[in-house]
Amino acid sequence: MTHQQPTSAGLPTCATAGTAWYVVYCQPAREHYTALTLREQLGLTVYLPEVRSYFRGQVQPAPLFPRYLFAQANLQQVPPSRINATPGVVRLIAFDGKPQAMPAAIIEDLHTKVEETNHRGGLLARTIQPGDTVQIKAGPLVGLEAVFIGPATPSERVQVLLELMGRLNQVELERRMIEPGAEPPPTRRPRRTRGKGRKITTKT
């Protein structure tokens, strides 16, 4: 039985009779580890949907469904007990005690939507608001910072305010070409006491 790994070009299409997609519930923050063990120990095809997301000042891939992934298996050859015993796995998602197969069309549609979302720039946990600083990550202006103004028409494009050669310029870019700028460091409030409630006085 030959298993193929999902690639950016698409999902495997040569599933054998009796093989179907199932939902696997993983241990917290162990989606990648679980996917690896399912592939290496059981030889399963695994799909872990990931989208570009904003996290700690950076845009990086993150699981679309935290703690969930999809595994393609023939449960007659690889019984649920073996899958549930694989390191990183909590359990196969089941209804009335029976693992429920996912239609391949749903997985394929999900894969397509994830690819399209990532092509548009991904999902940002911190929504970009007008006035926010953004960084241009593609095109001739890559690496420059700008101020986000708002969406343009069509919706896949946005407008930013950019300083070029000492002048402010309003520029229209594709949405996927920008990402949130680094979050400003938290401001530190000035100290008002010397400790034990003693106030600090300043001379004028």
Summary of the structure (lengths in Angstrom):
residues: 204
radius of gyration: 24.4
end to end distance: 84.3
largest distance: 86.2
contacts: 519
relative contact order: 0.14
helix: 18%
strand: 35%
